[in-house]
Amino acid sequence: MPVPASAPKPKIAFVHPDLGIGGAERLVVDAAVGLQSRGHSIQVFTSHHDPSHCFEESRDGTLNVSVLGDWLPRDIAGKGHILFAILRGVVLALSLLISAQRFDVIIVDQLSASIPLLRFTNAKILFYCHFPDKLLTQRESLLKKLYRMPVDLLEEVTTRAADDIVVNSKFTAQIFERSFPSIKKLPEVLYPGIHVESYAQILDLTDPSVAFLVSSRQTIVSINRFERKKNLRLAIDAFSLLLKKNPSSAGRTRLVVAGGYDPRVVENKEHLQELDAIAKGLGLHTHIALNNNSSSAESATTVPPNTQVLFLPSFNIAQRTFLLMTAALLVYTPSNEHFGIVPVEAMYASLPVVAVNTGGPTETVVDAQTGYLRDAQPEQFAEAMAAVLADASKAKEQLGRAGKKRVEELFTSVAFIDKLEAIVERTLRSRNADAYEAWWRLCATVGGTAAAILLAVLALMLRA
């Protein structure tokens, strides 16, 4: 339960690596805005924040966002991403310490490396684990395996130093327990939620950023970042099979592949071109709508009428609203997704969802009731898509209505903030002995190592 209105509200800081556009960033922004609306003083700290590539609340003054340590590189020649991410997090934490700002609770997510330093602020630390970072990387070479060993150990030790830990799904909780055996306290599940009010916008079809999306074709939509691990190819392959099995739908159906796209990220640029080439190789007519989200009539995009696969990078809120309100169904292609907020957004918009039968979607989508859960095979996805499109109106009425009801019961921002606020209060009151032990051991190890190095240097100087 949320704390009584008369109780003093804890002062809260959020620490997030890169406040761009993605599921983790949406959660941080929603959490910060939600707690702020309950009377908490909120400050968001990040290593990078680009006003042209972020959620509106982080740039329009709703949230107070401070950028610390963005002068450090993200990599060198495309290498060492995790090492520089850790370094940027450490610099952020040091900058926060030097600023002498005081908070009751600091909520950290994604990277745990800053936690030991942040404990010196005397704030309680709540860590939101989206997924263990050690499982998010490929280890193709012996060198990569060797350099990841200390990084993985650091992740476990620093995560253990948090006063409280929450995760985004039961699936992630199971993975967390297996990945970090030394952490005695099991994390609590805190499902992300959506602001249902933001999905009740009135569509302005005269908005140039929306007008070019209007089409007489029946729309299947996929929403995800342009990353290879999101398996967006599954949507394209399944769509191609759908058209082959139902030739009559070729001229009246389209697939819109929309999602987060950062031109600074090489993978985003490469994968968009890869997907376009794959679709063209399957004989599909494609169009990439870059720089598509401007409301200026002069920069309006024109989509060729024969487009079957439309790529929509970095779409805005109005475009998201339009797609969710007008599409026939959503396809969600990642396997072992940690949670996945997109199926929740789609269900609230009364869209049937076809998702992979692993990970977070198995906790949000109910098979044959709010959509279909299938193996990550184009044939199975195509069959489920065909089942929805056979009578799209009926599917929206039955599957869509059930999906919306499920979201209203379990996955709203109100439910999310209620539980988060209760966890913040619990974190303030509790004392995690295991976290203190891990912190002091880490401090002793680092201090002892530094002292040994200093003594060795002094000995060499004396000998000289």
ROVEX-446817 format. One line per field, with one value per residue (C-alpha): x, z, y; residue in three letters. Coordinates in steps of 0.05 Angstrom, whole numbers, plus 5000, padded with zeros to 4 digits. Last residue first. Example, Ala and Ser with C-alpha at 12.3 -4.5 7.8 and 13.67 -1.06 7.14 Angstrom:
BEGIN
x: 5273 5246 .
z: 5143 5156 .
y: 4979 4910 .
fivex: SER ALA .
END
This chain:
BEGIN
x: 6322 6308 6266 6225 6213 6189 6144 6112 6101 6071 6023 6003 5990 5949 5907 5894 5875 5828 5794 5787 5765 5714 5688 5684 5649 5597 5584 5574 5528 5487 5482 5459 5401 5371 5298 5260 5283 5277 5206 5186 5216 5181 5113 5125 5142 5079 5032 5073 5064 4990 4978 5021 4974 4994 4950 4875 4872 4921 4878 4816 4851 4872 4802 4774 4828 4818 4742 4725 4792 4790 4718 4738 4800 4762 4811 4864 4870 4876 4924 4970 4970 4986 5042 5072 5074 5105 5156 5181 5196 5149 5079 5038 4973 4929 4887 4849 4880 4946 4945 4995 5027 5064 5083 5104 5160 5202 5183 5124 5141 5086 5024 4982 4909 4901 4852 4895 4909 4932 4981 5012 5020 5050 5100 5123 5167 5188 5257 5247 5267 5255 5241 5187 5125 5072 5016 4947 4895 4929 4889 4893 4962 4991 4960 4982 5054 5054 5029 5082 5140 5173 5248 5253 5191 5205 5145 5138 5085 5094 5053 5025 5095 5102 5112 5146 5130 5190 5156 5092 5130 5106 5171 5170 5194 5267 5277 5216 5246 5203 5195 5162 5168 5201 5232 5300 5269 5248 5317 5351 5307 5322 5397 5393 5357 5407 5467 5440 5417 5481 5524 5491 5499 5440 5395 5333 5277 5220 5172 5165 5099 5074 5023 4959 4913 4952 4983 4919 4894 4957 4939 4990 5045 5023 5026 5093 5121 5092 5123 5192 5185 5162 5216 5268 5253 5292 5299 5371 5390 5374 5328 5289 5219 5149 5118 5052 5005 4964 4905 4917 4876 4933 4945 5018 5034 4984 5016 5080 5044 4992 4927 4905 4902 4885 4853 4898 4873 4938 4972 4917 4934 5001 5034 5060 5124 5117 5154 5176 5214 5287 5314 5359 5418 5460 5519 5483 5479 5461 5413 5373 5372 5347 5288 5273 5277 5222 5181 5182 5211 5261 5270 5330 5338 5396 5444 5513 5495 5490 5561 5588 5549 5567 5640 5645 5616 5665 5723 5705 5685 5758 5774 5713 5725 5797 5777 5731 5657 5631 5563 5534 5467 5475 5528 5483 5433 5363 5319 5347 5319 5368 5345 5401 5390 5423 5484 5518 5575 5527 5532 5604 5585 5525 5560 5577 5504 5487 5415 5379 5394 5342 5374 5335 5337 5375 5430 5468 5541 5559 5623 5584 5541 5605 5634 5571 5572 5646 5632 5576 5619 5673 5623 5596 5668 5684 5618 5629 5702 5707 5675 5740 5744 5679 5626 5675 5677 5652 5583 5605 5545 5479 5426 5351 5297 5232 5170 5215 5199 5261 5254 5178 5182 5219 5288 5325 5325 5338 5399 5413 5477 5511 5447 5421 5346 5323 5256 5225 5167 5096 5057 5063 5138 5133 5095 5140 5203 5173 5146 5213 5252 5203 5205 5282 5283 5235 5273 5286 5345 5366 5433 5464 5407 5412 5346 5345 5291 5274 5228 5159 5141 5078 5012 4992 4995 5046 5024 5000 .
z: 4871 4927 4963 4900 4889 4961 4954 4891 4926 4986 4941 4903 4969 4995 4932 4937 5010 4997 4939 4979 5042 5004 4970 5037 5067 5012 5012 5088 5084 5030 5070 5131 5093 5141 5131 5142 5079 5035 5060 5043 4973 4965 4983 4933 4880 4894 4888 4829 4788 4805 4785 4723 4699 4689 4729 4727 4672 4631 4637 4617 4555 4535 4543 4498 4445 4444 4436 4400 4367 4341 4317 4278 4249 4222 4181 4202 4271 4247 4191 4243 4283 4221 4201 4271 4270 4200 4216 4277 4344 4380 4391 4443 4414 4433 4493 4506 4458 4497 4555 4542 4603 4640 4578 4547 4600 4577 4525 4478 4426 4414 4372 4405 4393 4397 4446 4456 4526 4495 4450 4507 4547 4487 4481 4554 4545 4608 4603 4532 4526 4451 4417 4362 4383 4328 4339 4309 4265 4268 4275 4348 4362 4299 4311 4384 4365 4311 4360 4411 4362 4318 4322 4260 4218 4167 4121 4091 4037 4002 3937 3954 3959 4026 4027 4087 4112 4121 4095 4133 4198 4253 4249 4264 4198 4198 4165 4132 4101 4046 4024 3968 3984 3939 3994 3979 3987 4058 4074 4045 4087 4149 4137 4125 4192 4224 4202 4227 4294 4302 4292 4348 4340 4291 4349 4329 4375 4339 4282 4232 4196 4159 4103 4079 4020 3958 3983 4016 3955 3955 4022 4034 4000 4036 4104 4088 4073 4138 4177 4146 4161 4233 4246 4218 4276 4320 4379 4388 4322 4347 4314 4378 4380 4354 4302 4269 4223 4183 4137 4076 4063 4090 4137 4158 4118 4159 4226 4224 4180 4236 4197 4223 4293 4336 4403 4458 4504 4505 4549 4601 4608 4636 4630 4682 4696 4738 4804 4822 4888 4887 4928 4985 4991 4934 4926 4872 4824 4755 4778 4824 4771 4717 4761 4779 4706 4688 4747 4717 4723 4779 4848 4893 4962 5002 4942 4956 4924 4857 4866 4880 4823 4771 4793 4783 4713 4696 4725 4679 4618 4601 4597 4556 4507 4499 4488 4431 4415 4483 4466 4514 4549 4600 4642 4643 4688 4667 4681 4751 4791 4848 4909 4947 5015 5018 5062 5002 5011 4986 4918 4912 4924 4876 4815 4785 4786 4713 4687 4744 4804 4851 4903 4968 5022 4980 4994 4944 4962 4890 4900 4913 4850 4809 4838 4820 4749 4743 4765 4716 4659 4678 4679 4611 4586 4607 4579 4511 4504 4429 4373 4356 4428 4466 4499 4505 4569 4564 4583 4655 4690 4657 4704 4690 4729 4705 4676 4643 4571 4560 4605 4600 4524 4520 4489 4423 4404 4476 4478 4549 4568 4633 4673 4738 4750 4810 4845 4906 4924 4925 4894 4825 4833 4846 4781 4740 4765 4755 4686 4665 4692 4660 4592 4596 4608 4550 4502 4481 4509 4581 4579 4642 4693 4765 4796 4858 4912 4970 5017 5029 5099 5122 5118 5051 5081 5047 4987 5000 .
y: 5066 5017 5069 5082 5008 5000 5061 5031 4964 5000 5038 4975 4939 4998 4999 4925 4930 4988 4952 4888 4924 4965 4902 4865 4926 4927 4853 4853 4913 4879 4814 4852 4883 4934 4952 5018 5056 4995 4982 5054 5047 4980 5011 5067 5016 4976 5036 5062 4998 4990 5062 5054 5000 4927 4881 4894 4946 4905 4843 4881 4908 4838 4810 4865 4852 4777 4782 4846 4854 4783 4793 4855 4820 4761 4720 4770 4738 4667 4688 4720 4656 4615 4663 4660 4584 4581 4636 4597 4630 4583 4610 4649 4675 4733 4757 4692 4640 4644 4693 4749 4782 4727 4686 4752 4758 4699 4647 4631 4683 4734 4744 4799 4817 4893 4923 4986 4961 4896 4933 4971 4907 4871 4929 4928 4867 4830 4798 4775 4702 4704 4771 4773 4812 4814 4864 4859 4894 4962 5027 5047 5018 5048 5117 5120 5101 5154 5207 5185 5191 5139 5128 5083 5068 5013 5000 4931 4922 4989 4993 5062 5093 5127 5203 5234 5304 5350 5413 5397 5402 5355 5317 5242 5213 5229 5161 5128 5065 5035 4964 4923 4849 4798 4758 4788 4857 4838 4811 4873 4919 4878 4882 4958 4967 4920 4961 5027 5001 4960 5022 5060 5135 5136 5113 5074 5052 5019 5010 4952 4965 4903 4913 4880 4897 4881 4816 4793 4755 4714 4681 4626 4667 4731 4697 4667 4736 4763 4705 4720 4795 4784 4733 4781 4826 4777 4826 4802 4834 4904 4955 4968 4938 4950 4904 4924 4887 4936 4925 4968 5031 5072 5130 5130 5193 5232 5216 5258 5308 5320 5327 5259 5287 5227 5241 5214 5159 5121 5172 5163 5089 5106 5037 4989 4952 4889 4890 4820 4815 4795 4735 4754 4707 4735 4687 4646 4705 4676 4621 4667 4723 4675 4655 4727 4747 4697 4719 4789 4859 4849 4881 4886 4918 4945 4938 4910 4843 4878 4902 4833 4799 4852 4854 4778 4785 4840 4799 4741 4783 4797 4724 4704 4760 4739 4667 4689 4688 4707 4738 4788 4797 4741 4776 4838 4802 4824 4885 4888 4947 4962 5000 5034 5067 5135 5147 5181 5131 5077 5110 5086 5013 5019 5048 4980 4957 4972 4965 5002 5045 5075 5120 5128 5181 5231 5281 5324 5332 5348 5308 5244 5254 5266 5202 5163 5190 5174 5103 5096 5123 5073 5015 5035 5042 4971 4945 4977 4954 4955 4995 5031 5054 5052 5097 5155 5197 5269 5245 5239 5270 5291 5318 5310 5346 5315 5349 5401 5383 5340 5279 5278 5275 5210 5213 5221 5294 5317 5271 5248 5211 5191 5196 5226 5236 5278 5269 5302 5257 5286 5228 5259 5256 5181 5172 5217 5180 5111 5128 5157 5097 5047 5082 5082 5007 4995 5038 5110 5148 5161 5126 5098 5106 5132 5154 5198 5199 5244 5206 5236 5256 5220 5259 5228 5158 5112 5071 5000 .
fivex: ALA ARG LEU MET LEU ALA LEU VAL ALA LEU LEU ILE ALA ALA ALA THR GLY GLY VAL THR ALA CYS LEU ARG TRP TRP ALA GLU TYR ALA ASP ALA ASN ARG SER ARG LEU THR ARG GLU VAL ILE ALA GLU LEU LYS ASP ILE PHE ALA VAL SER THR PHE LEU GLU GLU VAL ARG LYS LYS GLY ALA ARG GLY LEU GLN GLU LYS ALA LYS SER ALA ASP ALA LEU VAL ALA ALA MET ALA GLU ALA PHE GLN GLU PRO GLN ALA ASP ARG LEU TYR GLY THR GLN ALA ASP VAL VAL THR GLU THR PRO GLY GLY THR ASN VAL ALA VAL VAL PRO LEU SER ALA TYR MET ALA GLU VAL PRO VAL ILE GLY PHE HIS GLU ASN SER PRO THR TYR VAL LEU LEU ALA ALA THR MET LEU LEU PHE THR ARG GLN ALA ILE ASN PHE SER PRO LEU PHE LEU VAL GLN THR ASN PRO PRO VAL THR THR ALA SER GLU ALA SER SER SER ASN ASN ASN LEU ALA ILE HIS THR HIS LEU GLY LEU GLY LYS ALA ILE ALA ASP LEU GLU GLN LEU HIS GLU LYS ASN GLU VAL VAL ARG PRO ASP TYR GLY GLY ALA VAL VAL LEU ARG THR ARG GLY ALA SER SER PRO ASN LYS LYS LEU LEU LEU SER PHE ALA ASP ILE ALA LEU ARG LEU ASN LYS LYS ARG GLU PHE ARG ASN ILE SER VAL ILE THR GLN ARG SER SER VAL LEU PHE ALA VAL SER PRO ASP THR LEU ASP LEU ILE GLN ALA TYR SER GLU VAL HIS ILE GLY PRO TYR LEU VAL GLU PRO LEU LYS LYS ILE SER PRO PHE SER ARG GLU PHE ILE GLN ALA THR PHE LYS SER ASN VAL VAL ILE ASP ASP ALA ALA ARG THR THR VAL GLU GLU LEU LEU ASP VAL PRO MET ARG TYR LEU LYS LYS LEU LEU SER GLU ARG GLN THR LEU LEU LYS ASP PRO PHE HIS CYS TYR PHE LEU ILE LYS ALA ASN THR PHE ARG LEU LEU PRO ILE SER ALA SER LEU GLN ASP VAL ILE ILE VAL ASP PHE ARG GLN ALA SER ILE LEU LEU SER LEU ALA LEU VAL VAL GLY ARG LEU ILE ALA PHE LEU ILE HIS GLY LYS GLY ALA ILE ASP ARG PRO LEU TRP ASP GLY LEU VAL SER VAL ASN LEU THR GLY ASP ARG SER GLU GLU PHE CYS HIS SER PRO ASP HIS HIS SER THR PHE VAL GLN ILE SER HIS GLY ARG SER GLN LEU GLY VAL ALA ALA ASP VAL VAL LEU ARG GLU ALA GLY GLY ILE GLY LEU ASP PRO HIS VAL PHE ALA ILE LYS PRO LYS PRO ALA SER ALA PRO VAL PRO MET .
END
